[in-house]
Amino acid sequence: IELVAGLAIALGGFTVWTAFLASGTMAFAYTRFHGKLAFGAGLFPAVNKGELALLSSVVFLCIACRGVGLLSLDRRRAAESQA
């Protein structure tokens, strides 16, 4: 999922849906492999080495909420369908 979603987001194809899927995948990876179920210092990313998973999740969620860029394939496809 990470490889295909990352490539699709970089090219701008199905950006919103793939970014949302990648965000959920990375959030699951953080909670499953880095987040501790016990409350305390184990929940902080700097302690449990989950910085990249949590950062990726937030960035992908921002991309999903923001939408496509000017040079994306989604925008070209929408422009062609309107013409």
N, C-alpha and C positions, 0 to 999 in steps of 0.2 A: 504494500500500500504506500509506503513512504517513497519508494523509487518512482512509481507510476504517478502518484499524486504530486510529487515534487516536480517532475517533468511537465505534467499538465499545467500546473500553476505557473511554472516558468514560461511556458509558451502561451498561456492565457486561454487554454481550452477548458471549458466547463469549470471556470475558476471558483465560483462561489460554492458549488457542491463539493468539489475536490478539496478545497481549503477547509470546509466544514468537516469533511470526513477525516482529513489529516489532523485537524485540531482535536477531534474526539479520540483518534488513535493515540496521539501523543499524550493527551490527558490520561487515558487508560494506562499507557506505559509508565507515566509518572506515579500514578496511584498504585499500580501493581508491583512495580519493581523498585521504586525509590521511596514512595510515601510509606511511612510506618503507621500502623493502625493505632498505636499508643500515642496519647497526647503528650506534648512536650517538645523537646528540641529536635526530635526525629522528623517533625513535619517541615522543618525549614530546608529549602533547597541547598543552601550552602553546607548544611551538615550531612545530608543524605546523598550528595553528589547528583542531584537531579536537575541542575540548572538548565542544561540544554533541552531536556524533555519539556520542562515547564515553559521555557522561553519559546520553543517551537510551537507549543500548543497555543500560547497567547498570540504569537505572530500570525499563525494560520487563522485563528479566530478573527483577528483584525482584518486580514485579507478577505475573509468570508463576509464580514460586515461591510467593508468598504466597497467591494465589488471589483469590476474589471478595470484595467488600465486603458490608456489611449491606443496602444499598439497591440492589443490582445487579439487572439483569434475569435473570441466571443464577440467583440465589437465589430470585427470585419464581417462575421457571419450575420449579425443583426443588420448591418448596413446593406448587405447583399439581398437579404430577404425583403427589405423595405423598398428596394429599387425595382 
